[in-house]
Amino acid sequence: MPEVWVILALPIKALFYASSSIAIGLVVFKHMFLSRKHSEIIGLRKLASINAIIATALAILFFMIQGAQLTGDASGLFDFEMLELVAQGPQGTTFSLQIIGLGLLIVSLLFYPKIQFFLCSGACSH
């Protein structure tokens, strides 16, 4: 029987992919199909930023769950030595690219709406 951390990691990763894809897709949709005069842009920007923040939280949780998978119990969620082992591997590179890309997307959604479309490529690196 698989461990609880493996079972827990699967829906978290699926939710991460769904929320980050929704955030990126809303930005692309907004730039392709809506002009700057539509009032729906504000609603799409809020929804995209909420999904990007949720995706960032899920990426952090998934990273912590990988530490728990190494130890086999809940102490690995906050064990810095285990998390450092995870960060040194390919999961750490993936995690850093996800956080950087989603961080750029969140900053562009909140502060720089004219460059959102170009920053979507950074967020697509998951």
Stockholm file with secondary structure:
# STOCKHOLM 1.0

chainA/1-126         MPEVWVILALPIKALFYASSSIAIGLVVFKHMFLSRKHSEIIGLRKLASINAIIATALAILFFMIQGAQLTGDASGLFDFEMLELVAQGPQGTTFSLQIIGLGLLIVSLLFYPKIQFFLCSGACSH
#=GR chainA/1-126 SS CCCHHHHHHHHHHHHHHHHHHHHHHHHHHHHHHCCTTCTHHHHHHHHHHHHHHHHHHHHHHHHHHHHHHHHSSGGGGSCHHHHHHHHHSHHHHHHHHHHHHHHHHHHHHHTCGGGHHHHHHHHTCC
#=GC SS_cons         CCCHHHHHHHHHHHHHHHHHHHHHHHHHHHHHHCCTTCTHHHHHHHHHHHHHHHHHHHHHHHHHHHHHHHHSSGGGGSCHHHHHHHHHSHHHHHHHHHHHHHHHHHHHHHTCGGGHHHHHHHHTCC
//
